[in-house]
Amino acid sequence: MRTDIQARGFSLTEALKKHVHNRLGFTFFYSSSRVLRVRVRLSDLNGPRGGVDKCCLVEVRLEGLPVVVVEDVQSDMYTAIDRAVGRTARTVKRRLAQQGNRRHQLAARHAHLLATGQ
């Protein structure tokens, strides 16, 4: 799984970078073979003025499925990262399960057609 982390509007600290890598590694540990690339964009929308303006956008490219994109905005960057990665993980899990169900249905249909000689 390739990861790309970028910061816009502020400098990316080693602590933030490590936090993102830890969250992604923990979150996608079991599905990492199906995840081709994860891109994380961190931004501070209001700059030094503060407020609910820390944005984390996560984009996940999966093998044979559409791209998953999730964005979260919070007053704390760590919270935005945690929430965005968590929501992304749930979406990826759902998509992979749906794909597995489709494959199972197609295999069952194919087996039925073979058995009935159609």
N, C-alpha and C positions, 0 to 999 in steps of 0.2 A: 504494500500500500504506500503510494507516494503521497507526501504531504507538502503543502505549500502554505506558509503563514506570512501574511503581509499586514503592516500597520499603515494607516493613512491618517494624517493629522497629528501624529505623535510618534515618538521613537519606541520601537518594540524592545522591551526589556527581556533579559534572560529569564526572569521569573515568569513573565506572561508566556513566553515561548515554551518554557518547560511545562507550565500548567496546561496549555493547549495540547502539547504532545502527550502528556499523561492522560488527559481526558479522552483524547482520540484513541490512544492505545488500549485503554481500559474498555471503552465503549465498543470499539470495532474488533476486539480480540477474536471473537468467534466467527465473524463474517469477513475477516480481512482478505480471504482468498477471493471473494466476490467484489470487493471494493478496489477499483482501479486507482482512483486518485481522490484526495480530499484537499480542498482549497478553503482556507479560512482567511477572511478579511476583517480586521479589527479597525474601527474608526471612532474618533471622538468628534461628534457632529458639531458641538458648540465650542470646541476648543477650551480655553481656560475659564470660560464663563460658568461652566458646571451645569448641573441639572441632569435630567434623565436623557442622556445623550451618548452613552457608550454603546456602540453597535457591534454585534458579531454576526457575520454572514458566513454560513457554512454551505459549501457546495460539494456534493459527493457524486462521483461518476461510478456507476455500477456496470458490471458486465451484462450486456444485453438488455438493459432497462433504461428508462429516461433518467435524466439528472435530477437529483434531489437537492433543492435549495431551501434553506431555512434561515430566517433572520430574527434576531432578538435585540431589543433596545432596553437598557436598564441604566440606573444611576451608577452602578459598579461594574467594571469590565469583567471581573471574575464571575459575577452572577450572570452577565450576558453570555459569556462563554459556556458556562454550565448549562444554562437553559437552552441555548441554541444547539449544543451538541446532544443534549438529552432528547430534544424534539426530533433532531435529525436521526438519531438512533432508532427511535420508535417508527419513524417513517420508513427507514431502510428495512427494518425488520418486517414491517407490513408488506412492503413491495416484494421482498424476497419470498415471503410466505405465499403471496398471491401468485408469483411466478412458479413456485413449487406446486401449487394446487393446479395451475393450468397445465403444467407438464404431466402431472399425474392423470388429469382428466383426458389429455390427448393420448397418453399411453394406454389407458383403459379403453378408450374408444377404438384405437388401433387394434388392440388385442381382441376386442369384440368383433370387429370387422373381419379379422383373420379367422376367428373361430367360426363365424357364420358363413364364411366364403363370399362375402360381398365385396 
